[in-house]
């Protein structure tokens, strides 16, 4: 995939569902989101990466009732295509939606794809 993806599920806490091919995606994730702010949605270019955050398009919530955020670091063709949150949802969510639908209600996520 051309992204790193971090989110949480109904019963599991914030973790990476896709590592983008990195053994440790956290430093790349941190670099991409360092200046993205903490608004519920954002699309922030960081060099050749894009930090993208949006709320779950299907309004799924965790066990505490909080809407679930999805945070992606986009690379390559995805990063060149995405300029807004709406662009990001249109380009990225179709690539992630089925996996998330299968994972979000599990007691523990399956981890890296």
N, CA, C and O atoms as a GROMACS GRO file, in nm:
protein
  452
    1UNK      N    1   0.083  -0.119   0.000
    1UNK     CA    2   0.000   0.000   0.000
    1UNK      C    3   0.087   0.125   0.000
    1UNK      O    4   0.206   0.120   0.033
    2UNK      N    5   0.028   0.232  -0.036
    2UNK     CA    6   0.097   0.361  -0.038
    2UNK      C    7   0.059   0.445   0.082
    2UNK      O    8   0.047   0.568   0.072
    3UNK      N    9   0.040   0.379   0.197
    3UNK     CA   10   0.008   0.456   0.316
    3UNK      C   11   0.040   0.382   0.445
    3UNK      O   12   0.053   0.259   0.448
    4UNK      N   13   0.052   0.462   0.550
    4UNK     CA   14   0.052   0.414   0.688
    4UNK      C   15  -0.087   0.449   0.740
    4UNK      O   16  -0.139   0.557   0.709
    5UNK      N   17  -0.147   0.360   0.818
    5UNK     CA   18  -0.283   0.383   0.867
    5UNK      C   19  -0.290   0.353   1.016
    5UNK      O   20  -0.256   0.242   1.059
    6UNK      N   21  -0.334   0.451   1.093
    6UNK     CA   22  -0.354   0.433   1.236
    6UNK      C   23  -0.498   0.470   1.270
    6UNK      O   24  -0.552   0.568   1.219
    7UNK      N   25  -0.558   0.392   1.358
    7UNK     CA   26  -0.696   0.416   1.398
    7UNK      C   27  -0.723   0.340   1.526
    7UNK      O   28  -0.632   0.279   1.582
    8UNK      N   29  -0.845   0.341   1.570
    8UNK     CA   30  -0.887   0.256   1.681
    8UNK      C   31  -1.017   0.188   1.641
    8UNK      O   32  -1.081   0.225   1.543
    9UNK      N   33  -1.055   0.087   1.718
    9UNK     CA   34  -1.177   0.014   1.690
    9UNK      C   35  -1.279   0.030   1.801
    9UNK      O   36  -1.262   0.113   1.890
   10UNK      N   37  -1.381  -0.049   1.794
   10UNK     CA   38  -1.484  -0.041   1.897
   10UNK      C   39  -1.428  -0.081   2.033
   10UNK      O   40  -1.460  -0.018   2.134
   11UNK      N   41  -1.344  -0.186   2.035
   11UNK     CA   42  -1.293  -0.239   2.162
   11UNK      C   43  -1.142  -0.229   2.176
   11UNK      O   44  -1.089  -0.264   2.282
   12UNK      N   45  -1.072  -0.183   2.077
   12UNK     CA   46  -0.926  -0.176   2.083
   12UNK      C   47  -0.879  -0.033   2.061
   12UNK      O   48  -0.941   0.046   1.990
   13UNK      N   49  -0.766  -0.002   2.125
   13UNK     CA   50  -0.711   0.132   2.123
   13UNK      C   51  -0.636   0.164   1.995
   13UNK      O   52  -0.620   0.080   1.906
   14UNK      N   53  -0.592   0.286   1.989
   14UNK     CA   54  -0.522   0.341   1.873
   14UNK      C   55  -0.400   0.256   1.839
   14UNK      O   56  -0.314   0.232   1.923
   15UNK      N   57  -0.394   0.210   1.712
   15UNK     CA   58  -0.280   0.131   1.664
   15UNK      C   59  -0.271   0.138   1.514
   15UNK      O   60  -0.363   0.186   1.446
   16UNK      N   61  -0.161   0.090   1.461
   16UNK     CA   62  -0.140   0.088   1.316
   16UNK      C   63  -0.206  -0.035   1.256
   16UNK      O   64  -0.184  -0.148   1.302
   17UNK      N   65  -0.288  -0.014   1.155
   17UNK     CA   66  -0.344  -0.125   1.079
   17UNK      C   67  -0.264  -0.150   0.952
   17UNK      O   68  -0.268  -0.259   0.896
   18UNK      N   69  -0.190  -0.050   0.908
   18UNK     CA   70  -0.100  -0.069   0.793
   18UNK      C   71   0.028   0.008   0.821
   18UNK      O   72   0.023   0.126   0.857
   19UNK      N   73   0.140  -0.057   0.803
   19UNK     CA   74   0.268   0.005   0.834
   19UNK      C   75   0.337   0.067   0.713
   19UNK      O   76   0.448   0.118   0.725
   20UNK      N   77   0.273   0.064   0.597
   20UNK     CA   78   0.331   0.124   0.477
   20UNK      C   79   0.461   0.059   0.432
   20UNK      O   80   0.534   0.116   0.351
   21UNK      N   81   0.490  -0.060   0.484
   21UNK     CA   82   0.613  -0.129   0.449
   21UNK      C   83   0.730  -0.098   0.541
   21UNK      O   84   0.840  -0.147   0.520
   22UNK      N   85   0.706  -0.016   0.643
   22UNK     CA   86   0.812   0.020   0.738
   22UNK      C   87   0.808  -0.075   0.857
   22UNK      O   88   0.701  -0.108   0.908
   23UNK      N   89   0.926  -0.120   0.902
   23UNK     CA   90   0.933  -0.204   1.021
   23UNK      C   91   0.878  -0.129   1.142
   23UNK      O   92   0.809  -0.186   1.226
   24UNK      N   93   0.910   0.000   1.150
   24UNK     CA   94   0.859   0.086   1.257
   24UNK      C   95   0.797   0.210   1.192
   24UNK      O   96   0.870   0.303   1.158
   25UNK      N   97   0.666   0.214   1.176
   25UNK     CA   98   0.603   0.327   1.108
   25UNK      C   99   0.592   0.453   1.195
   25UNK      O  100   0.561   0.560   1.143
   26UNK      N  101   0.616   0.441   1.325
   26UNK     CA  102   0.593   0.555   1.414
   26UNK      C  103   0.677   0.678   1.380
   26UNK      O  104   0.621   0.788   1.380
   27UNK      N  105   0.807   0.668   1.352
   27UNK     CA  106   0.882   0.790   1.319
   27UNK      C  107   0.829   0.862   1.193
   27UNK      O  108   0.826   0.985   1.189
   28UNK      N  109   0.788   0.787   1.093
   28UNK     CA  110   0.733   0.847   0.970
   28UNK      C  111   0.599   0.912   1.002
   28UNK      O  112   0.572   1.024   0.959
   29UNK      N  113   0.515   0.842   1.076
   29UNK     CA  114   0.386   0.894   1.118
   29UNK      C  115   0.405   1.024   1.198
   29UNK      O  116   0.339   1.124   1.170
   30UNK      N  117   0.494   1.021   1.295
   30UNK     CA  118   0.520   1.140   1.376
   30UNK      C  119   0.568   1.257   1.292
   30UNK      O  120   0.524   1.370   1.313
   31UNK      N  121   0.657   1.232   1.198
   31UNK     CA  122   0.708   1.339   1.111
   31UNK      C  123   0.596   1.398   1.026
   31UNK      O  124   0.589   1.520   1.009
   32UNK      N  125   0.510   1.314   0.972
   32UNK     CA  126   0.402   1.361   0.886
   32UNK      C  127   0.300   1.444   0.964
   32UNK      O  128   0.250   1.544   0.913
   33UNK      N  129   0.268   1.403   1.086
   33UNK     CA  130   0.165   1.470   1.165
   33UNK      C  131   0.219   1.579   1.257
   33UNK      O  132   0.142   1.644   1.326
   34UNK      N  133   0.351   1.600   1.260
   34UNK     CA  134   0.412   1.694   1.353
   34UNK      C  135   0.350   1.834   1.347
   34UNK      O  136   0.333   1.899   1.450
   35UNK      N  137   0.315   1.880   1.229
   35UNK     CA  138   0.259   2.015   1.213
   35UNK      C  139   0.117   2.012   1.158
   35UNK      O  140   0.068   2.113   1.106
   36UNK      N  141   0.052   1.900   1.169
   36UNK     CA  142  -0.083   1.885   1.114
   36UNK      C  143  -0.191   1.940   1.207
   36UNK      O  144  -0.306   1.956   1.166
   37UNK      N  145  -0.155   1.968   1.330
   37UNK     CA  146  -0.255   2.016   1.426
   37UNK      C  147  -0.336   1.901   1.483
   37UNK      O  148  -0.311   1.784   1.451
   38UNK      N  149  -0.432   1.935   1.566
   38UNK     CA  150  -0.511   1.829   1.628
   38UNK      C  151  -0.661   1.845   1.605
   38UNK      O  152  -0.743   1.800   1.685
   39UNK      N  153  -0.695   1.909   1.495
   39UNK     CA  154  -0.836   1.917   1.454
   39UNK      C  155  -0.886   1.777   1.420
   39UNK      O  156  -0.806   1.690   1.387
   40UNK      N  157  -1.017   1.753   1.429
   40UNK     CA  158  -1.070   1.620   1.398
   40UNK      C  159  -1.047   1.577   1.254
   40UNK      O  160  -1.040   1.457   1.224
   41UNK      N  161  -1.034   1.674   1.163
   41UNK     CA  162  -1.002   1.642   1.024
   41UNK      C  163  -0.889   1.733   0.978
   41UNK      O  164  -0.882   1.850   1.016
   42UNK      N  165  -0.802   1.678   0.897
   42UNK     CA  166  -0.692   1.758   0.841
   42UNK      C  167  -0.635   1.690   0.718
   42UNK      O  168  -0.643   1.568   0.702
   43UNK      N  169  -0.579   1.772   0.633
   43UNK     CA  170  -0.501   1.725   0.518
   43UNK      C  171  -0.382   1.818   0.512
   43UNK      O  172  -0.394   1.934   0.474
   44UNK      N  173  -0.266   1.766   0.548
   44UNK     CA  174  -0.146   1.849   0.563
   44UNK      C  175  -0.030   1.787   0.486
   44UNK      O  176   0.006   1.672   0.509
   45UNK      N  177   0.026   1.864   0.394
   45UNK     CA  178   0.143   1.817   0.319
   45UNK      C  179   0.266   1.834   0.405
   45UNK      O  180   0.287   1.939   0.465
   46UNK      N  181   0.348   1.728   0.411
   46UNK     CA  182   0.474   1.728   0.485
   46UNK      C  183   0.582   1.672   0.392
   46UNK      O  184   0.606   1.552   0.390
   47UNK      N  185   0.645   1.760   0.315
   47UNK     CA  186   0.742   1.715   0.215
   47UNK      C  187   0.670   1.639   0.106
   47UNK      O  188   0.578   1.691   0.043
   48UNK      N  189   0.711   1.515   0.081
   48UNK     CA  190   0.647   1.434  -0.023
   48UNK      C  191   0.537   1.343   0.034
   48UNK      O  192   0.487   1.254  -0.035
   49UNK      N  193   0.501   1.366   0.162
   49UNK     CA  194   0.395   1.288   0.227
   49UNK      C  195   0.275   1.379   0.253
   49UNK      O  196   0.287   1.501   0.253
   50UNK      N  197   0.161   1.316   0.276
   50UNK     CA  198   0.042   1.388   0.320
   50UNK      C  199  -0.010   1.322   0.446
   50UNK      O  200  -0.031   1.201   0.450
   51UNK      N  201  -0.032   1.403   0.550
   51UNK     CA  202  -0.096   1.357   0.672
   51UNK      C  203  -0.245   1.383   0.656
   51UNK      O  204  -0.288   1.497   0.637
   52UNK      N  205  -0.323   1.278   0.664
   52UNK     CA  206  -0.468   1.287   0.642
   52UNK      C  207  -0.540   1.230   0.763
   52UNK      O  208  -0.514   1.117   0.805
   53UNK      N  209  -0.632   1.308   0.818
   53UNK     CA  210  -0.714   1.261   0.930
   53UNK      C  211  -0.860   1.292   0.898
   53UNK      O  212  -0.894   1.404   0.859
   54UNK      N  213  -0.945   1.192   0.917
   54UNK     CA  214  -1.089   1.214   0.902
   54UNK      C  215  -1.163   1.121   0.996
   54UNK      O  216  -1.111   1.018   1.038
   55UNK      N  217  -1.285   1.158   1.027
   55UNK     CA  218  -1.370   1.076   1.112
   55UNK      C  219  -1.432   0.964   1.032
   55UNK      O  220  -1.454   0.977   0.912
   56UNK      N  221  -1.461   0.854   1.098
   56UNK     CA  222  -1.513   0.737   1.030
   56UNK      C  223  -1.632   0.774   0.942
   56UNK      O  224  -1.732   0.827   0.992
   57UNK      N  225  -1.624   0.746   0.812
   57UNK     CA  226  -1.733   0.783   0.720
   57UNK      C  227  -1.867   0.718   0.752
   57UNK      O  228  -1.971   0.768   0.710
   58UNK      N  229  -1.865   0.607   0.826
   58UNK     CA  230  -1.990   0.540   0.862
   58UNK      C  231  -2.032   0.570   1.006
   58UNK      O  232  -2.120   0.505   1.062
   59UNK      N  233  -1.966   0.672   1.065
   59UNK     CA  234  -2.000   0.719   1.200
   59UNK      C  235  -1.991   0.608   1.305
   59UNK      O  236  -2.065   0.609   1.403
   60UNK      N  237  -1.898   0.512   1.285
   60UNK     CA  238  -1.877   0.410   1.386
   60UNK      C  239  -1.812   0.474   1.508
   60UNK      O  240  -1.736   0.571   1.496
   61UNK      N  241  -1.841   0.419   1.623
   61UNK     CA  242  -1.792   0.472   1.749
   61UNK      C  243  -1.728   0.362   1.832
   61UNK      O  244  -1.760   0.244   1.817
   62UNK      N  245  -1.638   0.403   1.919
   62UNK     CA  246  -1.577   0.306   2.008
   62UNK      C  247  -1.672   0.277   2.125
   62UNK      O  248  -1.781   0.334   2.133
   63UNK      N  249  -1.631   0.189   2.214
   63UNK     CA  250  -1.716   0.147   2.324
   63UNK      C  251  -1.753   0.262   2.417
   63UNK      O  252  -1.852   0.254   2.490
   64UNK      N  253  -1.674   0.370   2.415
   64UNK     CA  254  -1.704   0.488   2.497
   64UNK      C  255  -1.793   0.588   2.426
   64UNK      O  256  -1.828   0.691   2.484
   65UNK      N  257  -1.830   0.558   2.301
   65UNK     CA  258  -1.918   0.646   2.226
   65UNK      C  259  -1.848   0.752   2.143
   65UNK      O  260  -1.915   0.835   2.082
   66UNK      N  261  -1.714   0.750   2.138
   66UNK     CA  262  -1.638   0.849   2.060
   66UNK      C  263  -1.634   0.807   1.913
   66UNK      O  264  -1.614   0.690   1.881
   67UNK      N  265  -1.655   0.905   1.823
   67UNK     CA  266  -1.640   0.878   1.681
   67UNK      C  267  -1.494   0.841   1.655
   67UNK      O  268  -1.403   0.901   1.712
   68UNK      N  269  -1.474   0.744   1.570
   68UNK     CA  270  -1.340   0.691   1.545
   68UNK      C  271  -1.270   0.772   1.436
   68UNK      O  272  -1.323   0.788   1.326
   69UNK      N  273  -1.149   0.822   1.466
   69UNK     CA  274  -1.070   0.890   1.363
   69UNK      C  275  -0.983   0.789   1.287
   69UNK      O  276  -0.941   0.687   1.342
   70UNK      N  277  -0.959   0.820   1.162
   70UNK     CA  278  -0.864   0.743   1.081
   70UNK      C  279  -0.753   0.838   1.042
   70UNK      O  280  -0.778   0.948   0.991
   71UNK      N  281  -0.628   0.798   1.066
   71UNK     CA  282  -0.514   0.880   1.033
   71UNK      C  283  -0.425   0.804   0.936
   71UNK      O  284  -0.383   0.691   0.962
   72UNK      N  285  -0.398   0.868   0.824
   72UNK     CA  286  -0.317   0.808   0.719
   72UNK      C  287  -0.198   0.897   0.688
   72UNK      O  288  -0.209   1.020   0.691
   73UNK      N  289  -0.086   0.835   0.658
   73UNK     CA  290   0.027   0.905   0.598
   73UNK      C  291   0.034   0.850   0.456
   73UNK      O  292   0.056   0.730   0.435
   74UNK      N  293   0.015   0.938   0.360
   74UNK     CA  294   0.008   0.898   0.219
   74UNK      C  295   0.142   0.921   0.150
   74UNK      O  296   0.211   1.019   0.176
   75UNK      N  297   0.176   0.828   0.061
   75UNK     CA  298   0.299   0.835  -0.017
   75UNK      C  299   0.266   0.821  -0.166
   75UNK      O  300   0.154   0.786  -0.204
   76UNK      N  301   0.364   0.848  -0.249
   76UNK     CA  302   0.354   0.820  -0.392
   76UNK      C  303   0.234   0.882  -0.459
   76UNK      O  304   0.201   0.998  -0.435
   77UNK      N  305   0.168   0.803  -0.543
   77UNK     CA  306   0.057   0.855  -0.623
   77UNK      C  307  -0.056   0.906  -0.536
   77UNK      O  308  -0.123   1.002  -0.574
   78UNK      N  309  -0.080   0.845  -0.420
   78UNK     CA  310  -0.186   0.894  -0.332
   78UNK      C  311  -0.154   1.034  -0.281
   78UNK      O  312  -0.241   1.121  -0.278
   79UNK      N  313  -0.030   1.055  -0.242
   79UNK     CA  314   0.010   1.186  -0.190
   79UNK      C  315  -0.002   1.294  -0.297
   79UNK      O  316  -0.034   1.409  -0.265
   80UNK      N  317   0.022   1.260  -0.421
   80UNK     CA  318   0.012   1.361  -0.527
   80UNK      C  319  -0.134   1.392  -0.561
   80UNK      O  320  -0.164   1.501  -0.609
   81UNK      N  321  -0.222   1.299  -0.537
   81UNK     CA  322  -0.364   1.314  -0.570
   81UNK      C  323  -0.446   1.387  -0.465
   81UNK      O  324  -0.545   1.452  -0.496
   82UNK      N  325  -0.404   1.376  -0.340
   82UNK     CA  326  -0.485   1.425  -0.229
   82UNK      C  327  -0.440   1.565  -0.188
   82UNK      O  328  -0.325   1.587  -0.150
   83UNK      N  329  -0.534   1.659  -0.197
   83UNK     CA  330  -0.507   1.797  -0.156
   83UNK      C  331  -0.602   1.847  -0.048
   83UNK      O  332  -0.575   1.947   0.018
   84UNK      N  333  -0.713   1.777  -0.028
   84UNK     CA  334  -0.812   1.815   0.072
   84UNK      C  335  -0.859   1.688   0.146
   84UNK      O  336  -0.833   1.576   0.101
   85UNK      N  337  -0.927   1.709   0.257
   85UNK     CA  338  -0.984   1.595   0.330
   85UNK      C  339  -1.081   1.519   0.240
   85UNK      O  340  -1.079   1.396   0.237
   86UNK      N  341  -1.165   1.591   0.167
   86UNK     CA  342  -1.260   1.523   0.078
   86UNK      C  343  -1.189   1.442  -0.030
   86UNK      O  344  -1.232   1.331  -0.062
   87UNK      N  345  -1.080   1.497  -0.087
   87UNK     CA  346  -0.999   1.420  -0.183
   87UNK      C  347  -0.949   1.292  -0.118
   87UNK      O  348  -0.953   1.184  -0.177
   88UNK      N  349  -0.902   1.307   0.006
   88UNK     CA  350  -0.846   1.192   0.078
   88UNK      C  351  -0.948   1.084   0.104
   88UNK      O  352  -0.921   0.965   0.085
   89UNK      N  353  -1.064   1.124   0.149
   89UNK     CA  354  -1.169   1.025   0.174
   89UNK      C  355  -1.204   0.952   0.045
   89UNK      O  356  -1.219   0.830   0.044
   90UNK      N  357  -1.217   1.027  -0.064
   90UNK     CA  358  -1.254   0.966  -0.193
   90UNK      C  359  -1.145   0.871  -0.244
   90UNK      O  360  -1.177   0.768  -0.303
   91UNK      N  361  -1.018   0.905  -0.222
   91UNK     CA  362  -0.908   0.823  -0.274
   91UNK      C  363  -0.870   0.709  -0.182
   91UNK      O  364  -0.836   0.600  -0.229
   92UNK      N  365  -0.874   0.732  -0.051
   92UNK     CA  366  -0.819   0.636   0.044
   92UNK      C  367  -0.924   0.542   0.102
   92UNK      O  368  -0.899   0.423   0.115
   93UNK      N  369  -1.040   0.594   0.137
   93UNK     CA  370  -1.138   0.511   0.206
   93UNK      C  371  -1.178   0.387   0.127
   93UNK      O  372  -1.194   0.281   0.187
   94UNK      N  373  -1.194   0.394  -0.004
   94UNK     CA  374  -1.225   0.270  -0.078
   94UNK      C  375  -1.116   0.163  -0.064
   94UNK      O  376  -1.144   0.044  -0.077
   95UNK      N  377  -0.992   0.204  -0.038
   95UNK     CA  378  -0.882   0.110  -0.020
   95UNK      C  379  -0.881   0.048   0.119
   95UNK      O  380  -0.820  -0.057   0.140
   96UNK      N  381  -0.947   0.113   0.215
   96UNK     CA  382  -0.940   0.071   0.354
   96UNK      C  383  -1.073   0.024   0.412
   96UNK      O  384  -1.074  -0.046   0.514
   97UNK      N  385  -1.183   0.059   0.352
   97UNK     CA  386  -1.316   0.038   0.411
   97UNK      C  387  -1.346  -0.108   0.443
   97UNK      O  388  -1.395  -0.137   0.552
   98UNK      N  389  -1.319  -0.198   0.351
   98UNK     CA  390  -1.351  -0.340   0.376
   98UNK      C  391  -1.268  -0.396   0.491
   98UNK      O  392  -1.320  -0.469   0.576
   99UNK      N  393  -1.141  -0.363   0.492
   99UNK     CA  394  -1.055  -0.412   0.601
   99UNK      C  395  -1.106  -0.359   0.734
   99UNK      O  396  -1.114  -0.433   0.832
  100UNK      N  397  -1.140  -0.231   0.739
  100UNK     CA  398  -1.185  -0.173   0.864
  100UNK      C  399  -1.318  -0.235   0.908
  100UNK      O  400  -1.337  -0.261   1.027
  101UNK      N  401  -1.406  -0.257   0.816
  101UNK     CA  402  -1.535  -0.319   0.849
  101UNK      C  403  -1.514  -0.455   0.915
  101UNK      O  404  -1.589  -0.492   1.005
  102UNK      N  405  -1.412  -0.528   0.871
  102UNK     CA  406  -1.383  -0.659   0.928
  102UNK      C  407  -1.312  -0.649   1.063
  102UNK      O  408  -1.323  -0.740   1.145
  103UNK      N  409  -1.240  -0.541   1.088
  103UNK     CA  410  -1.156  -0.528   1.208
  103UNK      C  411  -1.222  -0.454   1.323
  103UNK      O  412  -1.199  -0.489   1.439
  104UNK      N  413  -1.302  -0.352   1.297
  104UNK     CA  414  -1.339  -0.255   1.400
  104UNK      C  415  -1.410  -0.317   1.520
  104UNK      O  416  -1.397  -0.265   1.631
  105UNK      N  417  -1.484  -0.424   1.501
  105UNK     CA  418  -1.563  -0.484   1.610
  105UNK      C  419  -1.492  -0.600   1.677
  105UNK      O  420  -1.547  -0.661   1.769
  106UNK      N  421  -1.372  -0.633   1.634
  106UNK     CA  422  -1.297  -0.743   1.696
  106UNK      C  423  -1.249  -0.702   1.834
  106UNK      O  424  -1.234  -0.584   1.863
  107UNK      N  425  -1.224  -0.799   1.917
  107UNK     CA  426  -1.168  -0.771   2.049
  107UNK      C  427  -1.026  -0.718   2.043
  107UNK      O  428  -0.982  -0.648   2.134
  108UNK      N  429  -0.956  -0.753   1.937
  108UNK     CA  430  -0.820  -0.706   1.915
  108UNK      C  431  -0.801  -0.696   1.765
  108UNK      O  432  -0.845  -0.783   1.691
  109UNK      N  433  -0.735  -0.589   1.720
  109UNK     CA  434  -0.716  -0.573   1.575
  109UNK      C  435  -0.615  -0.676   1.525
  109UNK      O  436  -0.538  -0.732   1.603
  110UNK      N  437  -0.616  -0.700   1.396
  110UNK     CA  438  -0.525  -0.794   1.334
  110UNK      C  439  -0.386  -0.738   1.311
  110UNK      O  440  -0.298  -0.813   1.269
  111UNK      N  441  -0.363  -0.611   1.337
  111UNK     CA  442  -0.231  -0.553   1.319
  111UNK      C  443  -0.201  -0.521   1.174
  111UNK      O  444  -0.291  -0.498   1.094
  112UNK      N  445  -0.074  -0.521   1.142
  112UNK     CA  446  -0.028  -0.478   1.009
  112UNK      C  447  -0.082  -0.565   0.898
  112UNK      O  448  -0.094  -0.687   0.911
  113UNK      N  449  -0.114  -0.498   0.787
  113UNK     CA  450  -0.157  -0.570   0.666
  113UNK      C  451  -0.036  -0.614   0.589
  113UNK      O  452  -0.050  -0.677   0.484
   0.00000   0.00000   0.00000
